[in-house]
Every structure is written in C-alpha cells, then in structure tokens.
Amino acid sequence: MSYKSNPIANKISCVMYGINSKILLDNTKIKELLLEALKQENFKILGQIEHEFRPQGYTLVVLLAESHAAIHTYPEYNSLVFHIYGCKGEGDGRKTFEFLKEKLEPKKIDFHEKEFILKPNM
C-alpha cells in the first residue's frame, strides 16, 4: 500500500522582536524549546542540524516526517526568526508557534501564515 499525504498544508513564518538577549544567547535552551514545542504538537522528528555562529547567533533546522521547522537567532537585535511548514492538515504549526511565543515573550511579532491545498495533476 502506498502512502498518500494530507492535501492540506500550512506554512508559518515570523520574526519575534524584543526577546531577552540572555535567552537568545542560550542555544541549548532555544533547541530544547523548539523540540518540546514540536513534540507537543505531535510532529515526528526525523533529524536536525544546527550551527552556532561566532560571536553570536544560532540556526537550528529540524526535519519532520510532516516537513520541516527552523529557528534563526539574532541576539544582537533581540530577535528570532521562526519558520514551519507542515502537511498533517489545517492549522499545522500553530501550537508550536504559540508555545514558542509563550516561552520567549517577544514584545512584537511580524507573523505570516498561509494554508495550501495540494491538487494532483496540475
């Protein structure tokens, strides 16, 4: 039997401003938060790659069975960029975003969300 994914996918992309730089400099904590958020939304984590920039900054990309998520920190600007694309269905990634928003306490968020309905033979 072949696998057929859900035709509804969701993409969230945002920049969170005004985050405490102490949090943004703690790469281990950032990683823990993203992985916990993904687990709470029942994403299946397949792998991850990360890079620590010098003197500061961190990128984490997580490969999901349902697609991918990424975080990029900019401690010098008290900012973080978050992206997630999920194909489990409507609203994918919203719980992950809300979890991160609650834990990181940004002062401002530039938020974009787009739902996709995939159609065969286009």
Residue pairs with C-beta under 8 A, 6 or more apart in sequence:
5 87
5 118
6 87
6 88
6 89
7 117
7 118
7 119
8 87
8 89
8 90
8 115
8 116
8 117
8 118
9 67
9 85
9 86
9 87
9 92
9 115
9 116
9 117
9 118
10 85
10 86
10 87
10 89
10 90
10 91
10 92
10 93
10 94
10 113
10 114
10 115
10 116
11 83
11 84
11 85
11 93
11 113
11 114
11 115
11 116
12 82
12 83
12 84
12 85
12 93
12 94
12 96
12 97
12 111
12 112
12 113
13 81
13 82
13 83
13 112
13 113
14 81
14 82
14 97
14 109
14 110
14 111
14 112
15 79
15 80
15 81
15 82
15 109
15 110
16 79
16 80
16 81
16 82
16 100
16 101
16 104
16 106
16 108
16 109
17 77
17 78
17 79
17 106
17 107
17 108
17 109
17 110
18 78
18 79
18 106
18 107
18 108
19 78
19 79
19 80
19 104
19 105
19 106
19 107
20 78
20 105
21 75
21 78
23 29
23 30
23 104
24 30
24 56
24 58
24 73
24 74
24 75
24 78
24 79
24 80
25 56
25 75
27 50
27 52
27 58
27 73
30 58
30 60
30 71
30 73
30 80
31 50
31 60
33 99
33 100
33 103
33 104
34 60
34 62
34 69
34 71
34 96
34 100
35 45
35 48
35 62
36 99
37 95
37 96
37 99
37 100
37 103
38 45
38 62
38 64
38 69
38 96
39 45
40 95
40 96
40 99
41 92
41 93
41 95
41 96
41 99
42 88
43 64
43 65
43 66
43 69
43 86
43 88
43 96
44 64
44 65
44 66
45 62
45 63
45 64
46 63
46 64
46 65
47 62
47 63
48 60
48 61
48 62
48 63
49 60
49 61
50 58
50 59
50 60
50 61
51 58
51 59
52 58
53 59
56 73
56 75
56 76
57 72
57 73
57 74
57 75
57 76
58 71
58 72
58 73
59 70
59 71
59 72
59 73
60 70
60 71
61 68
61 69
61 70
62 68
62 69
62 70
64 86
66 86
66 87
66 88
66 92
67 84
67 85
67 86
67 87
68 83
68 84
68 85
69 82
69 83
69 84
69 85
69 93
69 96
70 81
70 82
70 83
70 84
71 80
71 81
71 82
72 80
72 81
73 79
73 80
74 80
74 81
80 104
80 106
82 97
82 100
84 92
84 93
84 96
84 97
85 92
85 93
86 92
86 93
87 118
90 115
94 113
97 111
101 109
